[in-house]
Amino acid sequence: MTDVLFNEDLIRRYDTSGPRYTSYPTAVQFHEGFGEAEYRAAAEATNAGGAPLSLYVHIPFCDTVCFYCACNKVVTKDRSRAGAYLDRVERELALQGELFDGHRPVDQMHWGGGTPTFLSHGEMERLVEATARQFRLRDDDTGEYALEIDPREVGNDTLHLLRQLGFNRLSIGIQDLDPDVQKAVNRVQPDRDTFGALDTARAEGFRSVSVDLMYGLPFQDRQRFARTLDRIIAAAPDRIAVFNYAHMPHYFKPQRRIRDEDLPGPQEKLAILHETIDRLTAAGYVYIGMDHFARPDDELARAQREGTLHRNFQGYSTHATCDLVAIGATGIGQVGNTYSQNVRELDDYYAALDAGRLPVFRGLELTFDDRLRRAVITDLICHFRLDTARVSAEWGIDFDDYFAAERAALEPMAADGLVEREGAILRVREPGKLLIRNICMVFDAYLERAEGRHSKVI
């Protein structure tokens, strides 16, 4: 299977830059003509449908900076700064809570960052309590409540508390277990912390544990990364994300601390990727797509088999019907047929909430064409297939006529064995799965305007 999936010649020819499609249109298209008033109207309009909610809470603080990081974060040793931030988060929760019908359950909640485990135990309790005052959190453990943790700063007591607070899924940041690689990216993380957190999470009853790895970092090669993979496989997490390091120091200042000459070359990077696919699939993991692998019994793998997998700003998800409400600086939400983003800087975030305003500073209301193309891209990126007859019926179009230019653009990909058309079904073939971003890019009407803003696809 992996020999078919990994075709080095095709990967080289198609290795261009492109979006990751956690949304379509992508955030590059957001504009400041969409603000608080537009967001309020969109949020209140969704109450008629009564769909469940997904909450994303952004905690921007980190104790130390990881040089590869491209996230919006505040690096500080001063833990007291979290208190002032949570003051404003509580105000935002209250403002957001007024917009949404209190009967709508929160089926999904995610704390991201930064590092959510920057918070003290008391602050974690405070944040959950503040959220529960404004939104209907599930109290029967049926929600998908997840957070990202830094295993260097969580002990058994922290994981116990998080489980008691209702969290049932964890994402553990690792990147690489090799000491030389860790030192080069300023993330020295002892094995006892990494595997101790994973073992404790299982003992506490977390339903799913995911680990994040990264290839393309300084000093990595196929042999070194294979050793990391073997140890991760032996620990048997439910999900494994293996991200491609996008070296863009002109955009992300911490990456300037990484020397170009220490990075693996293109050939070695491909070898690392090939080794990763071989080892994970041989160990029984299912390739979900876009760097993600899961055990066959995991909810993501089941959702993909059942055709219900979804993708949003948090990545692959099993909750396609939720409106995503974003809380915190730089948070991005998806409510109704709109996207919105909060201000990035803490001073701006504090000023907006101190003035009683929601901190939305830009966004987008999707057109018919946007929503249609989003549906097409979502099907391809989640299920590697597209029923063009169903799309035509659901959207009131003739697919072949509406997407005539796109069908022509797919012909070279079909000749290369990436896709095939069988009647009404457009199917991504095995060699095309690694290049799914390229295939989705065919249906992206904004791509030329976003040139130079995206990372390499492999």
Helices and strands as residue ranges (DSSP letters): H 2-5, H 8-14, G 27-29, H 36-45, G 46-48, E 53-59, E 61-62, E 74-75, H 81-99, E 105-113, G 116-118, H 121-134, E 136-137, E 144-149, G 151-153, H 156-164, E 169-175, H 179-184, H 191-204, E 208-215, H 222-235, E 239-244, G 253-257, G 260-262, H 266-282, E 286-289, E 292-294, H 299-306, E 310-312, E 315-317, E 323-327, E 332-335, E 338-342, H 346-354, E 360-365, H 368-383, E 385-387, H 388-395, H 399-402, H 404-415, E 419-422, E 425-428, H 430-433, H 436-441, G 447-450
